[in-house]
């Protein structure tokens, strides 16, 4: 596609975007949020024991780990070394490239040691 054709398409997008009402923009954002929603995985007792074992192994061996959490319909990965397991407060601490994070154990849905 030539630059002229791209410029014409861009002008069309700008034109239609400017004509959208705030209600339309809100409806589109809500629709995108609904499309991005991820159901919470239902873990069996066997899978929960596997997660616990993998967390303990990663903590003892001080190896890099990917911990995936689920909250409010979204999954988030945390990468780093597990520095603390706190069963009293139900948290784990993980030191990653962007600092330290404290993760509630109840939100963890997947653990993968590297």
C-alpha angles and dihedrals in degrees: 000000000000126000091250092056091049091050091051092050091048091052089052092052092048091049094052094041091054090053095055117107121229088248090059092050091050091049091050091049091049091049090051091050090051091049091051094049113121120201115236109257113242106228122203123224088256092054092047090053089049091053091050092049092048091049092050092047092049090048095049095043094041093224128155111268138186111220115189118200133189123215131157094349097311133100121217127191122217118195125196146068119314107238102174139022111199110186093172094062094026094238139125124202120218126186111211138166091279098047137275124326130192112213126193109235091223091064095055114108102162138022125189124178117209 
